[in-house]
Amino acid sequence: MRTIKLILLFVFVSAYSFAEVSVNEREALIALYNSTQGDQWNNTWNLDEPIENWYGVTVVNNKVVDLNLHFNNLKGSIPQQIGDLLYLRSINLGFNYIDGNIPSTLGNLSRLTSLELFMNKLEGEIPDEIGNLTYLRTLKLYSNSLSGQIPASIGKLVNLKELMLGSNFLTGNIPTQIASLNNLEILSLIDNKLVGNIPVEIGQLNQLKELVLSSNQLTGTVPYQLTNLSQLNTFMVSDNNFDREYVSIIQGNGNIKESIDFNYGTVITDND
């Protein structure tokens, strides 16, 4: 009987000791390594070691939950297989040299709370599938070469706090669906090619602290509804084509301490 118990204990300990990340997750990481010249990274991976020893990879209960390779000299594209890392909660590939498109398979990562791909060379459109990431709190895609319109599906990201899409080549109107992002605190669309009016619906974003729309091709009247944003302390809309009623927004919101004039870049301060 004792022998049987010892055998069972050995089997249990062995199974626990050799438990590892799934084949699909391992292959997804290796695909990323191969497609971004992993052997040239600042901090590279030894593929013969357990995945939990790989730089920037966090494993919990044999699941890859965090991928942080920012400022690590990644060059190349993000492979479609990244969508197989189904347990990821955060991705940070910022400050690299990644080109190509944002893979639509990122929409498979339903547990994701943070997606940071800023300061790269990404091209093409923001995929509609981004709207599947309903737990997302941070989305930073700024300083790339993204084009096309901001997808309406972004309005599904109801937990989003930070939406930063600046310094790209985004066109079209600001989607009114952004008004669904009731938890949004930072909205930065600076330095794009956006046209049309600022949606009046943005005045419903009661948690908004920063609204940065400078250096676009926006026109019309800045909606007075923005004075309803009691948390707003940064309001930047310089280098657009708004009329002078913009000034009344600053005067109507006592929380805005400093802002940039819409045409000339001069500072308008609130004296209250």
Secondary structure, DSSP 8 states (H G I E B T S, - for coil): -HHHHHHHHHHHHHHHHT----HHHHHHHHHHHHHTTGGGSSS---TTS-GGGSTTEEEETTEEEEEE-TTS--EEE--GGGGG-TT--EEE--SSEEESB--GGGGG-TT--EEE--SS--BS---GGGGG-TT--EEE--SS--EEE--GGGGG-TT--EEE--SSEEEE---GGGGG-TT--EEE--SSEEEE---GGGGG-TT--EEE--SSEEEE---GGGGG-TT--EEE--SSEE-TTHHHHHHH-TT--EEE-TTT--EEE---
